Amino acid sequence: MDELLTKENLEYRAMAREIAEKHVRPIAAELDAKAEYPWPVVRALQDAGLMGVWIPKEYGGRGGGVMNLCLVVEELSKACGGVGVTYAVNALASFPIIVGGTEEQKQKYLPDIAQGKTLMAFGLSEKASGSDAGSLKARAEKRDGFYVLNGDKKWNTNGNAATLYSIFCSTNPDRGGRGVSALLVEKGTPGFEIGKKEDLMGIRCVPVHELHFEDCHVPEENLLGGKEGYGFKHAMMTLDLARPGVAAQALGLAQGALDLAVDYTMKREQFGQSVASFQGIQWMLADMATKVEASRQLIYAAARGIDAGAKHVSKMAAMAKVFATDTAMSVTTDAVQLFGGYGYCKDYPIEKYMRDAKITQIYEGTNQIQRLVIGRSLIKEAAAGQPRTQSAEA
C-alpha cells in the first residue's frame, strides 16, 4: 500500500520503475540469451543518481538506507532478476567499507561507488568454504608494508565487471574465524587474476567468476578497518544488511511473475471463457498474491528496522530472506504452470523468472542456514527471557 511508504520511498520506487520499464524489460531476454552484462542499464542508473542510494550522504551517496535500496532492487527485479542482482551486489560488496572501513578508506572509495564509477564484487566463498565462512583457505601474510595474498575465491558475482573487490582471507590461520580479515583489492593489482566464468542457469546477465591470487601484493592501508581479525565480524554484519536486498530481488521476481500470470490468464480463453474466470485458477492466484504481499511486509519491516538502528537484526533479515526467496520459487513455478505449455518455452518471458528465482534460495546464505540463524536467535532470546516477537522498530 502506497500509504505506508514515505514520499522519499515513492520517489525512489518511481525512478527505479521507469528505468526498469524503459531500459531493462526491452532487453532482458537478449541479456539472458547472450549472458551479456547490462551496461546500458548501469549507465541509466548512473544518470539517475541511483548507484549510491544506500551510501551515506557524507561520502557522496543519497543516504537512502536499506529500505530505499530494497525498493530499487524490487523494481529492477520485476523486469529482470539478473539486473536486480547486478545492482544489489554493489551494496553487498560496499557494506564492509561502510560498517568496518577506516575513515580514509571510506573517503577514498565510497564517493566513486556512489556515482557508479567503481563497481564492486564480494569475495567470501571458496570451493571448500560456502556456508562455513570461517574455514577460509585464502591466506594473507604481512610483509614490508603489504599483505601478500594467496588463494582462490568462488562464486564472485560481478566478477569481471568490478574494479574493486572485498576479499576475505585468513591473516592468522591458528585463530580460525577470529583470524579472518578483509582486504580491499583493486583490479589490476599484480598477482590478481580473473578466472573461470560460470555458465549459469539464471541471472545470466551478471558475470560470476573465480578469482585467483598468487603472491598478490595488497597495500597495508587496504586492510579493512586497519586491524586484523575483524573480517568474520564484518562479513556477518554485511550479510545482515544485505539479506533484505536479496529478499527484495526475490520479491521483485515473484511480483513480476504474478503480474504476467494474471495478465495471461485473463487473456487466455478455454471452454469459451477466460482461464482467470475458473475458481481453481483464482485460488492459485490468490495464494500467490498473499505470499508476495506477506514477503513484502516482512522485507520492509526488516529494512526499516535496520535503518532505525535496531541492534539485533540477524533474525529479521534471515526471516525476510528465507520467506521471500521460498515465495519467489513457489510463485514463479506456479506462474509457469498457469502459462501451460507456453510457460516452458522461451517464446514467453515467464520461464526466465523461475530460473532467476532459484539462486535467491542459495546465495548470501542458503535458506537452510537462514533457518539456523532464526532458530538460534529464538533459543537465545528465550534463554535471556526476552519476548519471542518483535516489531519492525524493535
Summary of the structure (lengths in Angstrom):
residues: 394
radius of gyration: 21.1
end to end distance: 22.1
largest distance: 79.4
contacts: 1429
relative contact order: 0.11
helix: 59%
strand: 15%
